[in-house]
Amino acid sequence: MAVLPAGIDHLASRQGGVVARKQLLESGLSEWQLRRALETGLLESIMAGVMRLPGSPRSEMQRLWAAHLRLGAESVLALGSAARLWGLKSIEECRPTLVVPHHRTPKAEKGMIVHRTRRLEDVDVGAIDGLPVTRPARTLVDLSSETGKARLAAALEEAHYDRIVGYTEVGRALVRLGEAGRHGAVLLAELLDERTGGRDLEQSVLERLLSDLFDAAGITNVIRQHPLPSCGQVRGLVDGLIPRGAVVAEGDGRRWHSRCADMVRDRERDLAAAEMGIQTLRFMHEQLTSDLEGCAAQLRRTVDLRASQGLGLRRAR
């Protein structure tokens, strides 16, 4: 009579009642024992490479776990599935939806949706009950390309007021992930503008915020409105050049829509400075007004670390 290895029940209970074939074999079960377990009803095959323990309650979590195990460790719950896991009730229940790295070409099983993505950074991935899932900010950015305005607005407000993720963090993710022509980026930026003031900050106000930032960080040697350090292809002025550590600090008081529209230009500026050995830190006015000390700590850590590595500018022109 086939007997499942010790610990499989516990493993399955943490995975919605399902286990992967690979997990069973790694636990010590032989191919013959696996076949016998299926033949005798100790296990029930529900999709290729995934088995269910009979008696385990069928649930949305079980379906999500089965989809993740079917696609493998690199798969991450995303879009509607991620929104539901984070508790966004304004998003309707959907088929298990996952993202995988672009180099993967998995065959989706019936009843699941699989997207490939070129960008899935560690900062974008969290976990709920052991399931890898895109974090709320990334989830809302992804949803903007597949969700209508009314439902996206409801999800955005629900996330903000239920303290799942705030408008500023969603906006930062949008700017970081956005690309020219990214579907949904304009809509999400407009919704953020409507909920965060929707106008550019006056330059004089932004300059005062930056002065407060440098004071809070204890950084006194700052050259304001310095020509952008570059090899000459990209021109302009930077808000603050800090010779110690070779760091540029930029304040951003634009609307979210403007930030998305200018992201290519911003990246060109940052790359031009990087080619000269200078790191750029960008601080949005929402951050400066809500968490000045946190921004100052980040700036101070960066300057101190780079200075300890012998990085800096002897003279700025």
N, C-alpha and C positions, 0 to 999 in steps of 0.2 A: 504494500500500500504506500502510495506517495505521501511524503510528509514535507511541509514547507519548513525551511530553515528557521531557527529561532531568530526573532527580530523582524521578520517580514510583516507580521501583523502590526507591529509598532510603526514600521516604516510606512506601510500603507495608510495607517490612521493619520499620519502627518501629511499625506498626499491625497486626501479626499477619497481614500479607499482604493487607489490604483497604484500599480507598480510597473516599471519598465522591464522588459525582458533582460536588458543589460544588467539591471540591478539584481535580478534574481540569479543570474549566472555568476555575478560578482560575489553574491552571498554564499556561494558554494553549491547551488543547485546544478545538477548536470542536465544536459540536453534531454536525456531519457527521462529524468525525474520531472522536468518541465512538461514534457508531452504527457506523462502519466497524470500530473496535477490537472492538466486541462481535460484529459479524458475522464477523470473521476470527479470533476466538478469542484476541485479545490481552488481552481482559478477559472476565470471566464475571460476569453479574449474579446476585447471591445474594438480594437483597431490594431493595425500592424505594429508589433513590438510593445503593446500596452495591454496589461491584464487587470482585471477587477476582482477584488475579493468578494465572492457572493455574500450577500447580506449587508454589505456596506450601503448606506443610503445614497440614492442617486440625487445629485445636487448640481447647481451651477459650478461650485468649486471643484467637484469631481470632473466635470467636463473641461474646465480650464486646466486642471492638472494633467488630464489625459492628453490634451492638445500639446501642452508643453513637453511632456515626456515623449510624445510621438516625434516632435521636431528636434529635440535634443537640447543640451545645456545652453547653447548659444541663443535659443529663442527667448523672447521677452513678451509678456502680455502687454498689449498696447491699445490705443484708441478707445472704442466703446468698452471693451473688456477691462482695460485699466481704469477708466472712469468709474465703472461700477465697483471695482475693488476699492477704490479710494472713497467710495460713498457718495458719488455724485448722482443723486436720484433723478436729476433732470435728463440724464442720458438713459435711454431705454435699453433693456436687456437685448443682447445681440449674440450672434454666433461667436464662439471663441476666436478672438482676433489677436494675432501675434506679429511681431517683426523679427526678422533674422538679418544677419550681415549680408551685404549685397553679393558677396562671393558664394553664398549658399543658394542652391536652387532646389529647395525641398518640394516634394509633391504633396500638396495639401489634401488631407482626407476630406471626405464629404462632411459638411457641417462645420468647417472651420475656414477662417480667412487668414491668409499669410501675405505680408508685405515684406519686401526687401528694402533695406535702407543703407545708404553710404555713411551715415553719421549716427552712431549710437555710443556716446561717451559714458564713462563711468558715472559722471555727475547726473546723467539722465536716467539711471537705473536704480530702483529700490527693490524692496521685497515686502510682501504681505503674506504672512503665514508660510514663509518659505518659497513662495512663488515669485520669480523675478518679474518686475512690472515697471513700466516707464513711470517716472515720478510725475506728480500732478502738473507741474509747469510744462514739461515736455508733452504730457498727454493732451493738454489744452491746445498747445501749438499744433500737434498732429490733427486733433479734431477739427481745427479751423478749416482744413482743406476738404472735410467731408461732412460738415454739419451746417445747417442753415443758420441764418443770423439770429433768429429768435431763440433757438435751442442753445446756440453757442453763448449768447448773452446770458441766458439763464444759468448755464453751467459755470460761466465765468463768475457771476455774482454769487452763486451758491458756494463755489470754492473759496471766494474771498471772505464772505460773511461767516462761513462755518469754519474759518481758519484752517482750511486744507492747504491753500496756497494763495498768497496775496497778488494783487494786480502788478506790483513792481516786479516780483519774481517771475511772473508769467511774461512780462515785457522783456526782462533780461534774457529769458530763454528764447523769446521770439527774435531778438536782435542777434543773439549768438548763433541760432540755428538758421535764421532766414537767409534766403538767397534771392538774387534778382529774379522776379517773376514767380516766386514760390506761391503756389495756389493757396489762398486763404490768409496769407500774411497781411494783406491790406485790410481785410475785414476785421481781423483780430486787432490790428493796430488802431483802427477806427473805434472799436468797442472800448479799448483801453483808454483812448483819448477822451471819450465821452465820460468815463468814470474817474479820471484823474486830472481833470482841469482842461485838458484839450488845447493848451496854448503853449507857445514857447516861453521859457523863463527869460526875463529881462537880463541882459548881460551884466548889469551892475549887481543884480541880486546873486547871480551865479558866481561872480568874482568875490563877493563877500563870503559866500559859502565855502569857496576854495581857500580863502584866507583863514577861515575858522578851521578848515581841515588841516592846513599846515601848522597852525598854532596848536591844535589838539595833538598832532603827531610829534610836536617838538622839533620841527624842521624849520630852521631859520634861513638857510642859504637856498633860496628859490629864485630863479630868474623868470619873471613873468613875461608873457607875450614874446617868447624867444622864437626865432626862425626855426622851422621844423628841421631837425638834423636829418640830412639825407644826402645821397650822392648827386642830387640836383634834379632828378626826374619828377619828384613830388615837392611842391612848395606850399608854404603857408606858415602860420604861427601856432605854437603850442601854448596852452594855458600856463603851464609851469614846468620848467626844466630844473631838476635837482642834480647838481654835479656829483654829489656823494652817492655812489651806487649807480650813476648814469640812469636815472629814471625820469620819465615824463609823466606828469599827472594832468589828465584832461577832465574837465567838467562838462556834463551834457545836460543842457536844459531844453532840448528839443521835444516836440511831441513824438509819441511812439511812431506815428505814421512817417514823420520826417526821418527818424532814426532808421527805420527800415529802408526808406528810399536812399539814404546816404551810406548804408552799411558797406558798400563796395569801396567807396571813397575812404571811409574810416579805416578799413583793412589795408588799403594801399598806404595810408599814412603810417599805420602801425608797423607795416612791413619795412617801409623806408627807414624808420627809426631803428628797427631791429637790425637792419643791415649795417648800421653804424654802431651796433653793440648797445643800444639803448632800449630798455623795456618800457612799454606804455601801460599805464593803469588808467582806466576810464571809470569815472564815478558819476552816476546819474543823480539828478537833483533829488529824486525820491529817496535815494540812499542817504544823501548828505543831510536831508532834513529829518529823516526818521531814525538814522543810526550813524550819527557823526563819529562817535567813539569807535564803532566797528570799522568804519572806513579809515579812520586815523590809524587804528591798529594794523590794518592790512598794509597801508602805505609804509608805516614804520618798519614792519617786518620785512617788507620787500627791499627797502633801502638798506637796512642793517645787513640782510643776508648778502646782497650784492656787494656791499662795501667790504664784508668779511672775506669775499672771494677776490678782492683786489680790483673790483670794477669801479670805475668812476671817470670823471672828466676833469682834467687838470685846469682847463680853461675853456669856457663856452664863449663862442663868438656870436 
